[in-house]
Amino acid sequence: MRYAYAISGALLVGGAAATLALQPPASAQTAQNEPAAMAAAAPRPGAPLSFADLVARLQPAVVNISTKQSIRVQPQANPFQGTPFQDFFGGGGGGGQEQNAPPVTRQAQSLGSGFLISADGYVVTNNHVVAPGARGATVDSITVILPNRKEYKAKLIGRDQASDLALLKIDGVNLPFVKFGDSTKTRVGDWVVAIGNPFGIGSTVTAGIVSALHRSTGQGGAYDRFIQTDAAINQGNSGGPMFDLNGNVIGINSQIFSQSGGNIGIGFAIPAEEAKPIIDTLMKGASVQRGYLGVRMQPLSEDDGAALGLPKGRGELINRVEPGGPAEKAGVKTGDIVLKVNGRDVTVDETLSYLVANVKPGDAIRLDVNRDGRNLSLNAVAGTRPSEDALTAAVGGNDDSAVPENGGKGADQAVMSATLGIDVTELTAEIRRSLQLEPSTTGVVIVGTDPSSDAAQKGLQRGDVIMSVNRQPVTSVAEMARAINQAKTAGREAVLLFVQRGRNPGIFIAVRFSK
């Protein structure tokens, strides 16, 4: 997340069936949250004395979802094999698991929540509730359990990994169901009610308020805009509905922020305005199509702005342009700062990834960019965003054995040591091979950092390759020193370095000058 602390809350995976007998639906073919039915159940405006009537209407449509999965794992070798202890740990006579033993299949489960959206059994939940829980796992079956304890085998109709949504179908008639509401009318401070199956203890109701809207969690993509709430959401609430006091489904509980894995009052729900069009698409048997530009980017931090003379909080830096992609064809270059997409500002709330992903493939995209202090407009045609798995690129590590322990001497090296707290050397063919870099990689390589420097505090380390300074390529110690002196002469407080580590994608890092 874009905060000074790290997020440790994971996607929610727990849940269980309800064990309480609940009030049956008033009408089998009418949504539980029809306005006419909710007129008597909805609390009066202001702080409600009780949510009981509201919950009695809505709870029958909220279900428990569980999966049975098979996971193929490689048996572990007996660590005592070949020692006098092998007979005590894994059996004698060559007992224990052999190192080359064939994989074995083990069973696993996932648990979560969901809700019925039709009388004939369509169920909405999170994708991660019904997705394989580990590498090599397969989902054998999905079970939906209603609050009256009736169980159904479910069929997966469709899923969308990017938005973390999935649609299931059970064979039933006259089932209780609820409808999506209009989350665009939701305001910070509104009461909300969450229903789900946390920690496998059964159907549970919690209440709170909307803490924030359009909250970005730093994941990027078209759907990184959540409703934040302090209503208790825990493992197992995933896929369950968030209701307003009129009984409308305004969100789907999806994630939590937590250092412990339990509720601390920061939960996130996918807004209905984002979820409903996707569910409608999945119900038609179609897949969701999103715009794609073919770039990797990073937010423009305060230090980045100081290095480039730009205001913070607006724009994103391009740190890679995919060859042959829409961005390259439009003339986008590494180091460009994208300020607007089709006239809309690129901000923390409306990221470049969000704005582009919400453009239809084939539509025009006008990009307002800043390049080397000049503003210009570029025109691109949106491609089709690949699957999330396809976007996950394999990266390699590095071996810095060929990197010298110390940098050279001289006035240029002294400039970098005194100004940035780093020592560098030229990137030779031997060093390039040692760091597993592409043959075309150019720059200077860091051989050491001052632990008290801003560079060290921001993670720069021995073996990192500095490819440019303030978006100007550098291939020698002299060129880097010259770029630093130019920045100081211009009154800058920092320089923007483009840094690559091993085969990982390069990233821009603004490093402040030492005092």
N, C-alpha and C positions, 0 to 999 in steps of 0.2 A: 504494500500500500504506500501511497505518497505521504508518509508521515516520518517523523524522526525516529520512530520505533518500528520494529519488524512485526509483521503479522504472523501469528502462529496458529490461528484458528483455521482448521481445515474444512473442506466440504463435509457436510453432515451426512452420516450414514446409518444412524440407529433408528429403531422404532419398534412398535408392537401393536397388537390388537387391543381394542378397547374391551373392558370387561363389564361395563355398566349397561343395563337395559335402558334404552333411550326412548323418548316420546316418538311414536311413528309419525311419518309425514302426513300432513293434513290432506294432501292431494297427490296421488301417485304420478300424474302427468304434468304437474305444475312445479316449477322450480321452488326449492325451499325458501329462496330469497326473493320471490316475486314481490313487487311493491305493495300489492294489496294485502298479501299475507304478512308482510313485515310491518305494516302500519301499527298493529297492536303490540308487536314484539320489540320494535326498536326503542331504546331508551330515549327519554326526552332530552333535548339539548342541555349541555352542561355536564357536570360530573354525575354519572349515573349511580343510582342507589344499588343497582344490581344488573348483571349481564345475563341473568338466568333465562329469561324468556327468549332473548336473542340466541343464546347458545342452544336452547332446546330446539329451535327451528333449524339451525345450521349444522349441528354436530352429526346428524345422521348421514350427511353427504360426505363426510371426511373419513378416509379409509386408511388402513395399514397396508403397506406393500412390503413383501419379502421376496428374495430370490434365493434359489439354490444354484451354486456354482461349482464347477470342477476346475481344479488347478493342477497342472502338471509341474512337479518339482523334482529337482535332482537330489537324490539321497546324499546326505553328508557322509564323508568317510569317517571311519572310527579313528579318533585322534590317538588312540593307544595301540593301533595296529602295529605289530612287529615289536611290541614291548612286553614285559612280563605281566602287564595289567590288562592285556587285550581280552583275557577270559572273563574279567570282571565287568568290562564295559563293551558289550556287543557280542559276547559269545566267543567260544574258543574255536580252535581248529580253523583259523582264518576267518572267524566270525566277524561280525560288524559289516557295515556297508562298504562294498568295494568302491574305489574311486571312479571306476567306469561302469557302475551299475546303471541299468536303464531307469528313466524317470518313473516316478509313481504318481498316481492321481489321488488328490485329496479333495475333500468336500469343504465348502465355505458358504456363508450366507451374508446377505446384506439386508438391511432393514431401513425403512423410511416411511414417508407419509404421501398422501395424494388426495384428490377430491374428484367426485363424479360431476360431469358437466352435462350429462344427458340421461334420460330415463332408461335408455337402452344400453347403458354401460360404458361410455367413454370416460376414461380416467386421466387426469393430468398429474404429472409428477416431475421431479428433476431427473435429468439424464443420468446423473451419477448414482441415483438410487437403483437404477436397473442396468447399469453398465458393468462390465467385468471389473472386479475389484483389484486385480493384479495382472501383471504381465503373464501371458500364457493361460489366463482363465477364460472359461466360457460359461455363459449363463444357460443353465439347463431348464429352469422353469421360473415363472413369476406368479406369485399368489397375491390376490387382493382379498382383504378381510374387512367386512363391513362392521360397524359398531354393534350390530346384533349378532356378531360372531359367525355369520354365514361366510363361507369361503368360496372363492372363484379362481379358476386358472385364467390368467390374463395373457392376451396376445399383444406383442409390441407392434403398434401401428406405424410409429415413426419416432425418430429422435433427432435432436439437433445439439451437437456437442458445444457449439459456440455460445449458444444462449443457455445451455444446461437445462433443456426442456425435453420431455418425452410424453408421448400419448399412448395409452394402453386401451384395450377393449376387453370387457368381460361379457359373457352371454347372460343377460338378465332383462327383465321387463319391470316396468313400474318402480324403478329404483329412485331413491331420493337423490336430487342433484341441485347444484347451485350454478349461478351464472356470473360471468365477469362483469365488473363495474367499470366506471370511468376513473382511472387513477390520475388523470390530468387535473381533476378537481380536488385532489388530496392536498392538504396544507400541513406544514410543520406545526405540530401541537395537537393535531386531530387524534382522537381516541382510535385505537385499533385492537382487534382481538385475533390471536393466533391459535389455531387448533391443529394438533398433531400427536405424534406418538414418541415422545422423548425417552431415550434410554431403555426402550422396551417395556416400560411400566404400564402402558395402556393409553387410551385416548385422554388427552390433557388439554386444558384451556388456559391460556395466559392472556393478559391484557397490558397495554401500555399506550404510548403515544408515538406519533411519527416524529423521529428525532431529526431527520434531514431528508431532502429529496435530491435526486440526480447525483447520488454519492458515487464517486469513482473509487474503485478498490485497486487500481493500477494494473488490472489484467489486460486492458486494451480491448479492442474489438467493438462490434456494433452494439453490444449489450452491457457494457461496463457502466451502467447507470442504475443504481439501486435505491429502493426506499429503505432508509435506516430507521430502526425502531429500538426502544428499550423494553418492549414486550419480551418476556423470557423465551428464547429460542435455544434449543440444545440439540445434541446429536440425536437424530431420529425425527426432528421436526422438518427435515428436508422434504420438499415437495408438497407440504401442507399449505393451506390457504391462510392469507391475512385478510380479515374482513374489516370494513368500516362499520359504524354503528347503524347503518341502514341495511346491513347484511350483504353488501356488495363485496365480491372478491377483488380487492385492489392490488394484491401482490401474492407471489408464491415464495414462501420462505426457502432460502437457498444457502446462506453462508453465515458464519459468525466470526467475530474477532475475539480471540481469547488467548491468554497465555497458558491456560490450564485445560482447555478443551470444553469447558463448561460455560454457562451463560455469565457474562459480566455486564449485560445491558447494552451490547452493541451487536445487533443482528441485521441482516440484509435480506430484502425480498425483491424478486424480479417484478417490476411494475406490470400491471395488467395491460397497459397501453403497449408494452413491448411484447408481452407473452401471447396475447390473444391472436394477433396476425400470424404468429408462428404456429400456434396450435391449429388455426384454421387451415394453414398450408399443409400441415402434417395430416390432418383429417382428410384432405383431398388426395393423399398419397403422393404428394409432391415434396421436393426438397427445397430448402431455403437458399436463395441465391443472394450473394452480397457483393458489393463492389470491392475492387482490389487495385492497389496502386503499384505494388512491387517495391516497397522500401522498408528499411528498418529505421526506427526513429527513437528519440529520447526527449523528455521534457527539457525546456530551457530553464535551468535553475538560476538562482540569484547570481551565483558566481559566473555562470555562462554569460549572463547578461552583462556583468561587469567586464568580462573579457572582450565582449563584442560591442559594448556601448549600446545595448538594447535593454528595454524595460523587462522586468521579470514577469512571469505568469502568462506570457502570451507568445505563442509560437512553439514549434518543435524542431529539433535538429535532425537532419537526415544523416545517419551514419553508415548507411549502405543502400545502394541502388541495385536491384536485381537485374542482371543482364537480360536484355530482350523484353523486359516488363513494360507496362504502360508508362511508368515514371521515366525510364530511360528514353523511351520513344518521344516523350514530351520535353526532354532536355533537362530533367532534374539531375542535380549532381550532389555527390557527397559533400556535406558541409553547408548545403542550403538550409535556410530556416523558413519553414512553411508558416506563414502568418494567417492565411485565410483559405478556406475551401468553399468555392461557389459563393463568395461574399460573406461567409460566416467565420468569425474569429476562431482561431485554434487556441483553446484555453485548457485549464486543468479539468473543467467540467465537460467541455466538448473537445475531446482530443482529435488529433489527425486520424487515428485509427477509427474512432467512432464516426466521424463525419464521412470518411471515404466508404466505410463498410455499409453505410445506409444509402449509398448511391447505387442505383440499379446497374448491373453490368451492361456495358454498351453505351451508357449515358456519358455526356461530356462532363469533365471536371476542370474548373478553372482554379489554378493555384496561384496565390499571391505569395511570392517568396522574397527573402532578402539574401543576396549573394554578395559577399565582400562589401557590405555597406550599401549596396544598390538594391532598390526595389524593382521587381519585374514580375510580369504575369506569364504563366505557362499554361498551355491547354493540353489536357490528357483525355484519354477515353478509358473509362473504368473497365478493368478486366473482371473475371469471375474469381472470387476469393477461393483458394484451395481449401481442402479439409484441414482441420486443426492438426491432424497427424502429419499431413504433408508439409505443414509449415514448421514442424519441429526438425531443425537441421542437426545432423550429427557434428559434434565438435571434438577436436583432439586436444591432448595435453601438450606439455613441452618438457624438454630436458635442457636445462640451462648450463650444462657442464662446459660448453664452449664459450660461455660469456665470461670475460675477464672479471677478476675480483675488484679491480680498481680502474677508474677512468684515467685518461691521460692528463697531462699538465698543460698549462698555458693560460693565456688571458681568456679564451673562449670558454674553457672548462670552468675557470674561476667565476665567470658570469653566471653560469647555471648553478654552481654550488652555492654561491652567495644569494642568488635571486630566487631560485626554486627549491634548493636543497636536494638536487639530484646530480648524479654523475652519469654521463653517457659516453658511448663510443660508436664508431661507424658499424653498420650492419654488414658483416662480411658473409661470404658464401658458406663458410664453416659454421658461423653462428646461425645463419638462416636454416641450415640443415638440422642443427642441434635443436632449434626451437620448433621444428616441423612446420616451417612457414612455406607458403607458396613461393616458387622461384621469382615471381614478379614483385614480391613484397619489398618495399623500400622504406627507409627511415633511419633512425638512430635507436640503439638499444640501451636501456637503463642498466647500469652496472652496480648502482648503489643509491640509497636514499637516506637523507637525514631523518631519523625517527621523529624529530620535533617539527618537521616541515609540513606544510599543507598537503604536499604531494603524497607523503607517507600516510597522513591521516585519511586521505581519500583512496588509499589502497594501491597506489603505484608501487611496483616492486621490481627487483632485479629480473631481467629477462623480458620485461614489457618493451614493446617497440613503439616509439613515438614517430608517427608518420607525417604529422603536420602540426604547425603552430599557427593559431589564428587562421586556420584553413589554408595556409601556405605550405606546400610540401617542403620537407627538410630531409636531406640525405647526408648531412655532415654536421659535425659539432659546430663548425663556423656558421653554417646557415641557421642553426637553431639559436646560437648566441645573437646573431644579427636580428632575428625575429623578436627575441626577447627585448633587445635594446630598442627596437622600433615601437614596441608596445609601451615601454616605459616612457619614451619620448612623447607618445601620444596621450600620456596621462592615465593610462589604464592601470588597474589595480591587480589584474590577473591576466593570464593567457589561456587560450582554449587549445588543449592538446587532443589530438586524435590518436588513441592508443589501442594497440592490438595485443592480445595475449594468446599465444599459440595459434590455433585455427579458429578460435572464437571470433565472432563478428567484432569489428572495431567499435569503439565507443568514444564519444567526446567527454573530456573531463576538464573542467576549468580549475586551474591551480593558481592560488593567490601568491603574490610575491611575499617573500620573507621581510619582516619589518627590520 
